Amino acid sequence: MRIGFGPFTLDLDTRQLTRDSREQHLSPKAFELLSALVLEGPKVVSKTALQERLWPETFVAEANLSNLIAEIREVLGDQARTPMFIRTAHGYGYAFCGTATRSSGSRHMEAGQPWCWLEWGRRRFPLPIGEHVIGRDLDLQISLDESTVSRRHARLVVTADTTTLEDSGSKNGTFRGNQRITAPVTLADGDTIHIGSLVMTFHARAREMATETAVQSTP
């Protein structure tokens, strides 16, 4: 599901917040908090309910929640006293107060829109159809500034149906999970990839298939 508000789009499938198609970085907990408020809006969600959702069965200081709200407001360019998106219900909780439009079309891929991506910490690298080189060179789309990564370390090939990963003769090797890659391998959603000492995660959203017409045999 994608939810648009103002210049922002919140994609719950890819866990991305974008502004005018440019990704805005939020910590995982801040993303969860923003998603919860947007989905519940304009209803006010209590601090207790939000804490139980973000930190289930764990006691945390209330300041942790207010720090996440501050992070979200900074990314959205929102102000506590004159909110456009996040409103404080003093002494109780928070509410999303913007105008949002929802779309379930994230699975209907638009031409050229990436259906898979790599995630490294808070960074995400969209993977449109084509070839993508991973390495330390600054001119690469997937540039990783780490001494254990070779200048042109590995290569991803994305097609309409699959994504394959192969090592490019790197010094420290490329791994899928604990398996060192010596030949191209097909990636699946959630696969862990080791590029030198760095750990990345491959993600792929489900692709909808057309329903085939059943042909019934004549008895």
N, C-alpha and C positions, 0 to 999 in steps of 0.2 A: 504494500500500500504506500502511496505517495500523498503527502499532505502539503498543500501550498498555502503560504501566508506571507503577505507583503512580497518582498523580493526573494523569499526563502522557499526551499522545498525540502521537506523532511521525508527521506525514503526509509521506511521501516524494514524493507527487505535487504537493502545493502548497508543499512546503518550509516547513512551519510546525510549530512546537512549541507546544502549548497545554497549559494547566493548568486543569482544570475549565472547559474551553471558552474560556478567556481566553488570548490569544496571549502567548508569552514570547519576548523578542527575543534572538536569537543572531546573531553575525556569520556571513557565508557560510561561512568556513572552519571555524568552531566547529560549525555545523550539519552540514557534511560529516563532521567528525570524530565527532560524536555518532552520526550515521547509520551510519558504518562500524563503530563499536564495538557498537552495538545489533544490527546485522545479523550480526556475527561472534560475539556473546556466546553462551556464557560463555568462549569461547576468548580467550586472551591474544594481542593483536596487537602485534608488535614496534614499537619506535619507528622503526626503519628503514623498515618496511613502511608505517607511517602517514605518514612524511615523504615517501616516494615517491608515495603516493596524493594527498596534499594539495599538494605542490610538485614535480611530476614534472620530472626533469632539471634541478633547481635546488638549489643548496646553500643551506641555511638553518641557522641556529643552533638547537640543541636547545631553547633557551629559548622559541622560537616555539611549539613543540608544548606545552610545559608551561604556557605562558600561555593557550593555548586550553583545555587541561584545566581550568585555574583558572576560566576564563570559564564553562565548562559546569557545573562544580560550584556556582558561585555562583548560576546560574539554577535549578539543580535543588535547591538547598539541601542539597547533599551535603558530607560531610566526608572528607578524605583518610584520617584515622586510623580513622574508623568509617563506611566507605562503604556506602551503600544501593544506589548505581547504578554508580559508576565506581571500579574497584579498580586500584591501582598494583601492578604486578609489578616490584619494585625491581630496577634494573639491566637491565630488559628492555623493558617496555612497559606497556600498559593493557588492561583488560578490562571489559566491561559485566557486572555481577554481580546485576542486578535480575531480577525475574520479568516477562517480556514476553509479550503476546498479539498475534498478527498477524491482520490482517483485510485482505482484498483488495477490500473493499466500497466503496472511495472513489469508484468510478464509479457506484455505485447510489445516486443522490442521495436523501437524505431530504427530507421536505417542508420547504421553507423554507431548506434548506442552500444557501449560495452555491456556484455552480459556476464563478465567475470572480472576479477581484480585480485591484486596482491595486497596484503595488509602487513605492515611492519610497524609495530607500536601504534602510534596515533596517525601514521601516514598510510594513505591508500594510493595504489597505482592502478588506474583503470586500464583494462586490456582490450582495446578494440580488435577486430579481426585483422590478422596480419602477424608480422614478426616483431618480437621485442627482445632486445639484448639487455641483460642485467650485468652491471659491472661498476667499476670505480670511475670510469671516464665521465667527465662532467657533461659531455654532449649526449649522453644516453638518456632515454626516457625514464629508465629505472636506474638511476645513479645512486650508488650507496657509498658514502664516504667512510670507508673502514679499511684498515691496512690488510686484513685477512681476505679481502675481496679482490680478485684479479681485475685488471682494467676492462676486459671483456670476458666475464666469468661464465655466463650461461645464456641460453637462448630459449625463449618461449615462442611457440607457434600456435596462434589461435585461429581456429576455423569456425564455421557456423555451428559445428556440433561438438568439437573436442578442443582441448588444450594440451599440448605436449611440451615437455621440458627436457632439455639436453644440456650436458656440460660442454663447455667450449675449451677444453684443455686447461682448466684452471689449476692453480698450484695447490689449493687446499680442498678442492673437490666440491661437488654439488650433491646434496642428499635429499631424498624424499623420505621423511621419517628417519629410520636408521639405515636405509638402503642407499648405498653410494650409487650414483647414476653413471652407468657406463654406456648406455644406449638410450635413445629417446623413450620417455615414459609418459603415459596419459595420466593427467591429474584429475582428481575428484574433489568435490567441495569439502573443505576442511583439511585438506592435506597440508602437512607441515613441511616446509622446505628450508634446508640449511644452505646458505650461501656463505662459504667461509665460516666465520663464527656467528653470523647473523641468522636469526630465525624469523622466517616469514610464513604467512598462512595464505593459502589459495582459497578463494571463494568463488562460487558460481551460483547464480540464481537459476531457479527452475525455468525451463523453456516450455511453453505450452505447445502441445501438439494438436493438430486438427483431428477431429473425431472421424474415424473411417466408417463408411457405410457398410453395414453387415450384409453379406450376400447369403440368402437362405436357399438351401438346396430344395429342389422339388421332389417330394416323396414318390 
